[in-house]
Amino acid sequence: MAKTLRAAGDKDGAARVKALRRPSVAAWYVNVAARASLVSLREWLALGASLREAQAALDMARVRTLGAGRAALENRVVRDLSAHLTTLGVAVSAPALEEVRGTLRAALADAATAEVVASGRLERALSYGGFGEVDLSAALAAMTAAEPEPVAEPVEAPDPALIAAVDDARERRASAEEALARAEAALAVAQRELREAKAALTSAEKDLTTAEKNLEDAR
């Protein structure tokens, strides 16, 4: 995209795009869910708004009523997201889905977090410890970088070698995350094939026992 903008003469736009950081796998999953406008995710965010409203009003009976279906809805969001990712040809990462759950719970507790989740522009997964506000500084980095920067006084440019080292580390991290997702998918396939092979072996052993008995009876 940066190359396309640069070719079109939009150097500032190209620079802003190039400055954006790649989201983590879990953050990308949440972004995919938000951009696909998954019904279960919309219901989850609506549940969070209702819960926060009930808590603010100290309506504990309503809080308990709303909270009763929380776990089931959380599972449905994760299932819907997994199914959607599968249709996109993505090998779903179980560890990343756990981080998605943490992000969903943070969005349930905090209105600002819910807004960021709904934007579809997370950079990092979020978590909520049960008190205070969720730290959105890292998650909002991509959104901040996407906005035009105000004109400022010229400053000394950072060492190009340091910038190159950071870019290289980010690329290696992204490659490692992708390799992990592929390995997990391959492991799932291997485990399924192992189960099928064990079942086939058990069936063959039964058939062999029956055949040997029939042979002995015939003799």
Number of C-alpha atoms within 10 A of each C-alpha: 10 17 14 12 15 14 11 11 11 13 15 14 19 18 15 15 18 14 13 15 14 15 19 17 23 25 25 20 26 30 21 17 25 21 14 13 13 16 13 19 24 15 14 22 22 14 18 24 18 17 22 17 14 17 14 10 11 11 12 13 11 16 17 13 11 15 16 11 11 17 10 10 17 19 13 16 23 21 14 17 24 20 14 18 16 12 10 9 9 14 18 20 20 14 13 20 20 14 20 25 20 18 23 26 23 25 25 22 22 17 17 15 27 21 12 18 26 20 14 20 22 28 25 24 26 24 19 19 11 10 7 9 14 19 14 17 11 14 21 16 17 20 16 13 15 16 11 10 10 6 6 6 6 6 6 6 6 8 8 9 9 10 11 11 11 12 13 12 12 14 13 12 13 16 12 12 16 15 12 15 20 16 14 17 17 13 12 12 11 12 12 12 12 12 11 12 12 12 12 12 12 12 11 12 12 12 12 12 11 12 12 12 12 11 10 9 8 7 6
